[in-house]
Amino acid sequence: MSSEMEKWLERRGVTVANIAEIVYSLQSPYNPSLSLEECEDSVHTVLSKREVQYALFTGIALDELAEQKLLPAPLQAIMEADESLFGVDETLALGITNVYGMIGLTSFGYLDKVKPGIIRTLNEKGQHIHVFLDDLVAGVAAAASARIAHKDPKATRYSIPEIP
């Protein structure tokens, strides 16, 4: 189903490479040997998780329904305006970031504020509504970045003492 999810993203103008570039920008300062290919692999892994796919399917569907003006009032107006206090879009994306813990959460906050790369493009008002997708892409990038951080062989490993 991961490849199907990639098709849904591509239909909305987002590629795995777009997300991997953001992951690379987050992790390369800490891992100078990191490659874009490793970042793409991490994005693929995150996209293969069922709970991530469900969040993406839900958010993309709501964005598309809003574009078609098929949502009930007042939700339609909220989506068209991309109301700053709506917050449901960030809440859905947080489900993705939590897959890889606190690093994902803090990275998501940064990405939501700075809006680099494809996230900025999606957030700009245009002919499409991406109320959910910009945050969901940030969530995927943050999770993929956290996954790389957790796997870093240079990270200090602590042993847990046995309990007497």
C-alpha positions in Angstrom: 0.0 0.0 0.0 3.0 2.3 0.3 3.3 2.7 -3.4 -0.4 3.6 -3.5 0.2 6.2 -0.9 3.0 7.6 -3.0 0.5 7.9 -5.9 -1.9 9.8 -3.7 0.9 12.2 -2.7 2.1 12.6 -6.3 -1.5 13.4 -7.4 -1.3 16.3 -4.9 2.1 17.5 -6.1 4.3 15.8 -3.5 7.1 13.3 -4.1 9.2 11.2 -1.8 12.2 13.2 -3.0 10.5 16.4 -1.9 10.1 15.0 1.6 13.6 13.4 1.6 15.1 16.8 1.0 13.5 18.2 4.1 14.7 15.1 6.1 18.2 15.6 4.8 18.1 19.3 5.9 17.1 18.2 9.4 19.6 15.4 9.9 22.7 16.3 7.8 24.1 18.7 10.4 24.2 15.8 12.9 25.2 13.1 10.4 27.6 14.4 7.7 27.8 11.1 5.9 24.0 11.0 5.4 22.8 10.6 1.8 19.6 11.7 0.2 19.1 8.0 -0.7 19.0 7.1 3.1 16.5 9.9 3.6 14.3 8.6 0.8 14.5 5.1 2.4 13.4 6.5 5.7 10.5 8.3 4.1 9.5 5.0 2.3 9.6 3.2 5.7 7.4 5.9 7.4 4.9 5.8 4.5 4.7 2.0 4.8 3.2 2.3 8.3 -0.5 1.8 8.3 -1.3 4.5 10.8 0.6 7.0 8.7 -1.3 5.9 5.6 -4.6 6.3 7.3 -3.7 9.8 8.5 -2.6 10.8 5.0 -5.7 9.2 3.3 -8.0 11.1 5.7 -6.3 14.5 5.3 -5.9 14.3 1.6 -9.6 13.3 1.2 -10.7 16.2 3.4 -8.5 18.7 1.3 -10.0 17.3 -1.9 -13.6 17.4 -0.6 -13.0 21.0 0.4 -11.8 21.8 -3.1 -15.0 20.3 -4.5 -17.0 22.3 -2.0 -18.5 19.2 -0.6 -18.0 19.8 3.1 -20.9 20.9 5.4 -20.9 24.4 6.8 -19.0 25.7 8.7 -16.3 23.2 7.9 -16.2 24.2 4.3 -15.6 27.9 5.2 -12.9 26.9 7.8 -11.1 24.9 5.2 -11.3 27.5 2.5 -9.9 30.1 4.8 -7.3 27.7 6.4 -8.3 29.1 9.7 -5.2 29.5 12.0 -7.1 28.3 15.1 -8.5 25.2 13.3 -5.7 22.9 14.6 -7.2 19.6 13.5 -4.7 19.5 10.7 -1.8 19.7 13.1 -3.5 17.2 15.4 -3.8 14.6 12.7 -0.1 15.2 11.7 1.0 14.7 15.3 -0.2 11.1 15.0 2.5 10.6 12.4 5.3 12.3 14.4 4.5 10.2 17.5 5.5 7.0 15.6 9.2 7.9 16.3 8.9 9.8 19.6 9.8 13.2 20.9 12.4 14.0 18.3 9.7 13.7 15.7 7.5 16.0 17.7 10.1 18.8 18.1 11.1 18.5 14.4 7.4 18.8 13.5 7.1 22.0 15.5 10.1 23.4 13.7 8.9 22.4 10.3 5.4 23.8 11.0 6.9 27.2 11.9 9.6 27.4 9.2 7.7 25.6 6.4 10.7 24.6 4.2 10.6 23.3 0.6 7.4 21.5 -0.4 5.7 22.4 2.9 5.9 26.1 2.0 4.6 25.4 -1.5 1.6 23.5 -0.2 0.9 26.1 2.5 0.6 28.9 -0.1 -2.9 29.8 -1.1 -3.6 28.8 -4.7 -6.1 26.8 -6.7 -5.7 23.8 -4.4 -6.6 23.4 -0.7 -3.8 21.8 1.3 -5.0 22.5 4.9 -4.1 19.0 5.9 -1.4 18.0 3.4 1.2 20.6 4.4 1.1 19.5 8.0 0.9 15.8 7.1 4.0 16.2 4.9 5.8 17.9 7.8 4.7 15.0 10.0 6.2 12.4 7.6 9.4 14.4 7.2 9.7 14.8 11.0 9.1 11.1 11.6 11.6 10.1 8.9 14.1 12.4 10.4 13.6 11.0 13.9 13.9 7.5 12.5 17.3 8.4 11.2 18.3 10.0 14.4 17.3 6.9 16.4 19.4 4.6 14.1 22.5 6.8 14.3 25.4 4.4 15.2 27.3 7.4 16.8 24.5 8.0 19.3 25.5 7.2 22.8 24.0 3.9 24.0 23.4 3.5 27.7 23.1 0.1 29.4 20.3 -0.5 31.8 21.5 -2.0 35.1 19.9 -5.1 36.3 17.4 -4.8 39.1 18.5 -6.8 42.2 
